Amino acid sequence: MQKVRVGVVGLRRGAAHLRSLLRLDQVEIIGAADRLEMYRDRAKSMAAEFNKELNVLNEYDDLLELKPDLIYVATNNKQQCEHSCMAMEAGCGVVSEVPGAYTYEEWVQIRNTVLRTGQFYMMGENSCFLDFLRYWRKWYLDGRFGEISIAEAEYLHHLPNTLMRPDGTVLSPSTAKLQGITDAQPVWRADQPPIQYLTHDLGPILEVLDDRCVSVSCVNAPNRNPDAPLRVDGQIALFTTAKGFLVKVMITLDTARPFEHRYYLYGVEGSAEWFEFEKYCRRFMKDRTRPGWEKIPIGHAAAGDQASGHGGTDFKVSKYAIAAFLNQENSPIDVFRSIEYSLPGIIANHSAELGGAPLPIPDLRTQAYAPTRFWDIVGLPEKDPEPLDVEQTATVPVS
């Protein structure tokens, strides 16, 4: 069996990728690198669970010297461009964590490096592999919403631990002050504009609609959380797409609440919603036979999917990445699609800095936009699950 020789850099988030890769027979993990001992030790223990030894390294350069075929870049967002380009220049393909780059200039650099080296590139955007999205795509293609007008997505994640100690321990400024800790420094997220972490939200919407964003207006929430003094509490962006849809994305990292993704589609004859906390879909279709919302039991992963991080979606990232690499095919989320997931958030933050002024989103493709290949790779369901029940709450007002 042909195997892909894989390296992983960044073993905090990279631990989830490591676990998925350890399950794939087509993969030989030749090394994993992180400067923090606690993450190197965790990675070795994880490999031991699979009765495998793991070559752990302190430095990324040492990992590149092993000449892997493919590098998983799971370092923080301010390092992802540098590490991805280093890998491609060294002759390695790349699977990069999100959002892939921090600035417009970095995305230009990544695109140019992919084109010049001819190396494989994929964004590891796991949320696009959430199972309910396959149904939404099918329902959209079948016309069961009527014409779509608006889509929304929300990323609700309370992240007060914006400081890190030299050993990798993270804590909040409040805790550091209370305990008299003075050796902690801001983590990479501490000053990252929230809207720049939007690929989990925008990527799935763009795949369902097979579209890209062309302009944006974005505004800031106030900065009232003392544990995140370097960033606003949230941002809301309104995007227009090439096909004329309106897409709203809201991200907050500073409001205390359970973690959740939320997605919405609004059609003139039907709508659908999915909230991660409940893990089921609500739909209201034009061909409904009963009033009210239908609850459809579709969650993170399809029945029978191998469990892994983020409800099975982490495993799907590696499953499809390794298959594409072995078959010498373009990745399911190639460099141009990665840019279309990520760059709108960078431009959105520029809009917020200008008080919400609408801004165009540059098109970095070298050829005209072509229909997405994502669903050809992932596939659509043949039939719907049976609804759980119906909420008798929806009524039509009498005019």
C-alpha distance (Angstrom), angle and dihedral (degrees) to the residues before:
residue distance angle dihedral
M1 . . .
Q2 3.78 . .
K3 3.79 111.1 .
V4 3.78 133.4 -159.9
R5 3.81 113.5 -131.4
V6 3.80 103.3 -137.0
G7 3.80 134.8 -170.7
V8 3.80 127.7 -169.4
V9 3.79 124.6 -152.0
G10 3.80 118.5 -167.3
L11 3.79 111.3 34.8
R12 3.76 101.2 -161.2
R13 3.81 98.1 71.6
G14 3.79 87.9 11.2
A15 3.80 90.6 68.3
A16 3.81 89.7 77.7
H17 3.80 90.7 52.4
L18 3.79 90.2 46.1
R19 3.81 91.1 55.0
S20 3.81 91.1 50.8
L21 3.81 92.9 46.8
L22 3.79 91.4 50.4
R23 3.82 87.6 61.2
L24 3.79 95.5 54.6
D25 3.80 117.1 90.8
Q26 3.81 91.0 -158.6
V27 3.83 91.7 62.7
E28 3.79 131.9 85.1
I29 3.80 110.5 -171.7
I30 3.78 104.2 -149.4
G31 3.80 98.2 177.5
A32 3.79 148.1 -16.0
A33 3.80 126.8 -153.1
D34 3.78 136.4 -156.7
R35 3.80 132.5 144.9
L36 3.82 92.9 -138.8
E37 3.78 116.6 84.5
M38 3.80 94.0 -151.2
Y39 3.81 91.2 62.4
R40 3.80 94.3 43.2
D41 3.81 89.5 52.7
R42 3.80 92.0 48.4
A43 3.80 90.9 50.7
K44 3.81 91.9 51.8
S45 3.80 90.7 50.0
M46 3.79 90.6 50.0
A47 3.80 92.0 52.4
A48 3.81 89.3 49.0
E49 3.82 88.8 59.1
F50 3.82 85.9 64.3
N51 3.82 91.6 44.7
K52 3.78 90.9 -110.1
E53 3.78 134.1 124.6
L54 3.79 118.6 -130.7
N55 3.78 125.7 -150.3
V56 3.81 102.2 -137.4
L57 3.79 121.2 -167.2
N58 3.78 136.3 -171.3
E59 3.80 98.5 -143.0
Y60 3.78 134.0 51.3
D61 3.81 91.7 -141.4
D62 3.80 89.0 61.1
L63 3.79 90.1 52.8
L64 3.81 92.1 51.1
E65 3.81 90.1 51.2
L66 3.80 88.1 64.2
K67 3.84 86.7 65.5
P68 3.80 100.9 -134.0
D69 3.80 119.1 -169.5
L70 3.78 92.2 -132.5
I71 3.80 133.6 21.5
Y72 3.80 124.4 -155.8
V73 3.81 105.7 -147.8
A74 3.80 106.3 -154.8
T75 3.78 99.4 155.3
N76 3.79 121.6 119.6
N77 3.79 123.0 -67.5
K78 3.80 94.6 -101.6
Q79 3.82 90.2 58.6
Q80 3.81 101.8 38.1
C81 3.81 97.0 90.2
E82 3.79 93.4 48.6
H83 3.80 93.8 46.1
S84 3.81 94.1 44.5
C85 3.79 92.7 50.6
M86 3.81 92.1 45.8
A87 3.81 88.8 54.4
M88 3.80 94.4 49.4
E89 3.80 92.3 46.0
A90 3.81 87.4 53.0
G91 3.81 90.7 54.0
C92 3.80 98.3 -99.8
G93 3.78 130.1 129.4
V94 3.81 117.2 -127.4
V95 3.79 138.8 -134.6
S96 3.81 104.1 -174.7
E97 3.75 130.0 -162.4
V98 3.80 117.6 -124.3
P99 2.94 141.5 -50.4
G100 3.81 86.2 18.8
A101 3.81 99.6 -156.5
Y102 3.79 138.0 27.6
T103 3.82 101.9 -147.2
Y104 3.79 141.0 30.2
E105 3.80 89.7 -111.5
E106 3.80 90.9 55.0
W107 3.80 91.3 54.3
V108 3.80 89.9 51.4
Q109 3.81 88.4 50.9
I110 3.81 93.1 49.7
R111 3.81 92.7 46.8
N112 3.80 91.9 49.1
T113 3.79 92.0 47.5
V114 3.81 91.6 51.4
L115 3.80 91.2 49.3
R116 3.81 94.4 45.8
T117 3.81 98.2 44.2
G118 3.81 98.1 34.1
Q119 3.79 89.7 -138.1
F120 3.80 125.9 155.7
Y121 3.82 114.1 -99.3
M122 3.79 129.2 -176.6
M123 3.77 133.3 167.4
G124 3.80 110.0 -134.0
E125 3.81 93.6 -136.3
N126 3.78 100.0 161.5
S127 3.82 97.7 -179.5
C128 3.82 90.8 71.0
F129 3.81 86.5 67.2
L130 3.82 94.4 58.6
D131 3.79 103.9 129.2
F132 3.80 98.4 -130.2
L133 3.79 90.0 64.0
R134 3.81 91.0 67.9
Y135 3.80 88.4 59.8
W136 3.78 93.0 45.9
R137 3.79 90.0 52.2
K138 3.81 91.2 49.8
W139 3.80 93.3 46.7
Y140 3.79 90.1 48.5
L141 3.81 92.5 50.6
D142 3.81 90.2 46.4
G143 3.81 89.7 54.7
R144 3.79 94.5 -121.4
F145 3.82 92.9 140.7
G146 3.78 94.3 46.5
E147 3.78 109.6 -136.6
I148 3.81 114.1 -11.0
S149 3.79 115.7 -129.5
I150 3.79 107.1 166.9
A151 3.80 138.7 20.1
E152 3.79 128.7 -172.9
A153 3.78 137.7 -170.6
E154 3.80 132.5 -178.0
Y155 3.79 132.4 -163.6
L156 3.81 110.8 -160.9
H157 3.79 111.9 -177.7
H158 3.79 125.1 150.8
L159 3.82 106.7 -146.8
P160 3.83 109.6 170.7
N161 3.83 94.3 152.9
T162 3.78 96.8 91.8
L163 3.83 96.6 149.2
M164 3.82 130.6 74.9
R165 3.79 130.1 -161.9
P166 3.83 121.6 -142.0
D167 3.83 91.4 -97.6
G168 3.82 91.7 56.5
T169 3.81 97.6 -101.1
V170 3.81 111.5 143.6
L171 3.78 125.6 -149.7
S172 3.77 141.5 159.6
P173 3.81 124.5 -97.1
S174 3.81 87.9 -116.2
T175 3.80 91.3 56.6
A176 3.81 92.0 45.0
K177 3.80 90.8 52.4
L178 3.81 93.1 45.6
Q179 3.81 92.7 49.9
G180 3.79 96.2 39.5
I181 3.82 93.1 -118.9
T182 3.80 111.7 164.6
D183 3.82 104.8 167.4
A184 3.82 97.4 73.7
Q185 3.82 122.6 110.1
P186 3.84 130.6 -164.7
V187 3.80 115.0 -84.5
W188 3.80 120.8 -130.1
R189 3.81 92.2 -96.5
A190 3.81 92.4 53.4
D191 3.79 94.1 89.3
Q192 3.80 101.4 16.9
P193 3.82 111.6 122.6
P194 3.81 104.6 -114.4
I195 3.82 94.1 -131.6
Q196 3.82 90.0 61.4
Y197 3.81 87.8 69.3
L198 3.80 93.5 63.2
T199 3.81 104.8 114.5
H200 3.83 92.1 100.3
D201 3.79 87.3 59.7
L202 3.77 107.4 31.6
G203 3.81 97.3 38.9
P204 3.84 95.5 62.2
I205 3.81 92.4 45.9
L206 3.80 92.1 50.1
E207 3.80 91.3 49.9
V208 3.81 94.1 49.6
L209 3.82 90.1 50.0
D210 3.85 96.1 34.2
D211 3.79 90.1 -133.5
R212 3.79 145.6 118.4
C213 3.81 133.7 -137.5
V214 3.79 120.6 -106.0
S215 3.83 103.9 177.4
V216 3.80 141.0 11.3
S217 3.79 144.4 -166.8
C218 3.80 117.6 -165.5
V219 3.80 136.7 179.3
N220 3.79 134.0 -165.4
A221 3.76 129.2 -123.7
P222 3.82 114.5 -137.1
N223 3.80 122.1 -87.0
R224 3.81 104.3 -115.1
N225 3.80 103.9 137.5
P226 3.83 110.1 100.4
D227 3.81 90.6 -158.0
A228 3.82 91.3 62.0
P229 3.80 104.8 41.5
L230 3.81 93.9 154.8
R231 3.82 99.6 57.5
V232 3.78 138.5 45.2
D233 3.79 116.9 -103.4
G234 3.80 92.7 -112.5
Q235 3.79 146.5 -30.1
I236 3.80 135.0 -136.3
A237 3.80 120.6 -153.4
L238 3.80 130.5 -170.1
F239 3.79 114.1 -156.4
T240 3.77 129.4 -171.3
T241 3.79 116.9 -152.3
A242 3.76 134.8 -145.4
K243 3.82 89.7 -106.2
G244 3.79 92.7 50.3
F245 3.80 101.1 -102.4
L246 3.81 122.2 143.2
V247 3.82 113.3 -133.1
K248 3.79 123.5 -170.8
V249 3.81 120.4 -163.8
M250 3.80 122.3 -174.9
I251 3.81 122.7 -174.0
T252 3.78 127.4 -178.6
L253 3.79 124.9 174.7
D254 3.80 97.7 169.5
T255 3.82 107.5 55.1
A256 3.80 117.5 95.8
R257 3.81 109.7 -117.9
P258 3.82 138.9 109.4
F259 3.79 115.2 -71.6
E260 3.79 113.9 -94.4
H261 3.79 146.9 157.0
R262 3.80 116.7 -148.8
Y263 3.79 127.3 -169.0
Y264 3.81 131.2 -174.0
L265 3.80 136.2 -175.4
Y266 3.80 120.2 -167.0
G267 3.80 118.6 -163.1
V268 3.77 128.3 174.2
E269 3.83 89.6 -116.2
G270 3.79 103.0 27.3
S271 3.79 145.9 1.9
A272 3.79 141.6 -156.9
E273 3.80 136.2 -156.5
W274 3.79 134.8 -171.4
F275 3.79 125.0 -169.7
E276 3.79 118.0 -170.7
F277 3.78 94.0 -146.1
E278 3.82 92.7 59.7
K279 3.84 94.1 34.8
Y280 3.78 96.1 -149.3
C281 3.78 134.6 96.8
R282 3.78 125.6 -118.1
R283 3.79 117.1 -154.7
F284 3.79 137.7 178.8
M285 3.80 109.0 -169.0
K286 3.78 132.4 -171.6
D287 3.82 89.7 -124.1
R288 3.82 94.0 51.5
T289 3.78 116.6 137.9
R290 3.80 96.1 -163.2
P291 3.81 131.6 48.8
G292 3.76 124.8 -109.3
W293 3.78 134.0 29.0
E294 3.78 118.6 -35.9
K295 3.79 115.5 -141.3
I296 3.80 110.6 -138.8
P297 3.83 116.0 -166.2
I298 3.80 100.6 -131.8
G299 3.76 119.3 127.9
H300 3.78 140.4 156.5
A301 3.77 99.7 -40.4
A302 3.78 138.2 23.3
A303 3.79 119.2 -107.8
G304 3.79 110.1 -80.2
D305 3.80 95.4 20.1
Q306 3.78 114.8 143.2
A307 3.79 109.6 -103.6
S308 3.79 118.3 -115.8
G309 3.78 138.8 136.1
H310 3.79 119.9 -35.0
G311 3.78 94.0 20.5
G312 3.78 96.7 -54.9
T313 3.78 96.8 -49.1
D314 3.81 94.8 108.8
F315 3.79 89.6 59.9
K316 3.80 91.0 50.4
V317 3.81 90.9 55.1
S318 3.80 90.1 58.2
K319 3.79 95.1 38.0
Y320 3.80 92.9 57.3
A321 3.81 95.7 35.5
I322 3.81 93.9 54.0
A323 3.81 92.5 44.0
A324 3.81 92.0 51.4
F325 3.80 92.1 46.3
L326 3.80 93.4 49.7
N327 3.80 92.0 46.9
Q328 3.82 91.3 47.1
E329 3.79 89.8 -122.8
N330 3.75 130.6 142.8
S331 3.79 111.6 -90.1
P332 3.83 121.6 -102.1
I333 3.83 88.6 -114.5
D334 3.81 104.7 30.4
V335 3.78 127.0 -174.4
F336 3.80 94.6 -85.8
R337 3.80 93.3 49.1
S338 3.80 89.2 45.0
I339 3.80 89.0 55.9
E340 3.81 90.3 50.2
Y341 3.81 90.0 53.7
S342 3.81 95.8 46.4
L343 3.81 112.9 25.6
P344 3.84 93.9 65.0
G345 3.82 88.6 64.8
I346 3.80 91.6 53.1
I347 3.81 91.6 50.0
A348 3.82 90.0 44.1
N349 3.79 90.4 58.9
H350 3.80 90.0 51.0
S351 3.81 87.2 53.9
A352 3.81 90.6 51.7
E353 3.80 90.1 50.7
L354 3.82 86.8 55.9
G355 3.79 92.7 51.5
G356 3.80 96.0 -97.7
A357 3.79 99.0 -47.1
P358 3.83 111.4 166.1
L359 3.79 112.5 -109.7
P360 3.81 133.0 -172.5
I361 3.80 118.0 -117.2
P362 3.82 111.5 -131.6
D363 3.80 118.1 -121.9
L364 3.81 107.1 -133.4
R365 3.80 95.9 -178.0
T366 3.78 116.3 120.6
Q367 3.82 90.7 -149.9
A368 3.79 133.4 33.2
Y369 3.80 117.1 -73.6
A370 3.80 111.4 -86.3
P371 3.83 126.1 -161.6
T372 3.79 114.4 -80.8
R373 3.80 117.9 -91.4
F374 3.78 91.6 -160.0
W375 3.80 97.1 98.6
D376 3.80 93.1 44.6
I377 3.79 86.3 61.0
V378 3.80 100.8 38.3
G379 3.81 98.4 35.1
L380 3.79 133.0 -144.4
P381 3.82 127.0 -101.1
E382 3.78 120.4 -100.6
K383 3.80 96.8 -142.8
D384 3.79 140.8 8.6
P385 3.80 125.7 -105.9
E386 3.77 115.5 -110.7
P387 3.84 112.0 -92.0
L388 3.79 115.1 -105.4
D389 3.78 95.7 -140.1
V390 3.78 142.8 -48.5
E391 3.79 126.4 -100.6
Q392 3.78 108.2 -140.0
T393 3.78 93.6 -147.2
A394 3.79 107.3 101.1
T395 3.78 116.0 95.0
V396 3.76 132.6 167.9
P397 3.80 112.9 -124.8
V398 3.77 116.2 -124.5
S399 3.80 111.3 -122.7
